[in-house]
Amino acid sequence: MGNVYTKDIKRVAIQLYERFKDQVTTDYQANKKLVESYVDVMSKKVRNRIAGYLTRYAKMQKMQTKKESEEEYIEGEE
C-alpha cells in the first residue's frame, strides 16, 4: 500500500520543485532541510510529508526526462 498525500502537501511540494528546481535532489534528508528553510511549517509530520513527496516528485521528473531523451535518441537513429 502506498501513502496518500493531501492536495495541500502535493501543491506545496510541486511549487517548491518549480521554484527551487536546482536545489531539489533525490535525497530525502537534503529536501527536508530545504523544506524547513523555505516553508513555515509548524508540524514536523507535515514537513516530513512535504519533503517525502518532494523527493518522490523529483525522482519521477528525473525518470520522465530520461525516458524522453531515450525516445528522442531512438527516433534520431531511424
C-alpha positions in Angstrom: 0.0 0.0 0.0 1.2 3.5 -0.8 0.9 6.7 1.1 -1.9 9.0 0.4 -1.0 12.7 0.3 -3.4 15.5 0.5 -3.7 18.1 -2.2 -2.1 20.7 0.0 1.0 18.7 0.5 1.3 17.9 -3.2 0.6 21.6 -4.1 3.3 22.9 -1.8 5.9 20.2 -2.9 5.3 20.9 -6.6 5.6 24.7 -6.0 8.8 24.1 -4.2 10.1 21.9 -7.0 9.2 24.5 -9.7 10.7 27.4 -7.7 13.9 25.7 -6.5 14.4 23.1 -9.1 18.2 23.4 -9.0 18.3 22.8 -5.2 15.9 19.9 -5.0 17.6 16.5 -5.0 16.6 12.9 -4.8 18.0 12.8 -1.2 15.2 12.9 1.4 17.4 14.5 4.2 18.6 17.3 1.9 15.0 18.0 0.8 13.8 18.0 4.4 16.3 20.8 5.2 15.2 22.7 2.1 11.5 22.5 3.2 12.4 23.6 6.7 14.3 26.7 5.4 11.7 27.8 2.8 8.3 26.8 4.2 7.0 27.9 7.6 5.6 24.5 8.8 4.6 24.2 12.4 4.3 20.4 12.4 7.2 18.1 11.9 4.9 15.5 10.4 3.7 17.9 7.7 7.3 19.0 7.0 8.4 15.3 6.6 5.4 14.6 4.3 6.2 17.5 2.1 9.9 16.5 1.9 8.9 12.9 1.1 6.6 13.9 -1.7 9.1 16.4 -3.0 11.7 13.6 -3.1 9.3 11.3 -4.9 8.3 14.0 -7.4 11.9 14.8 -8.1 12.6 11.2 -8.9 9.5 11.0 -11.2 10.6 14.1 -13.1 14.2 12.7 -13.4 12.9 9.4 -14.8 10.5 11.2 -17.2 13.2 13.4 -18.7 15.5 10.4 -19.0 12.7 8.5 -20.8 12.0 11.4 -23.2 15.7 11.7 -24.0 15.9 8.0 -24.8 12.9 8.3 -27.1 14.5 11.2 -28.9 17.7 9.2 -29.3 15.8 6.2 -30.8 13.9 8.5 -33.2 17.2 10.1 -34.3 18.6 6.7 -35.3 15.8 5.8 -37.6 
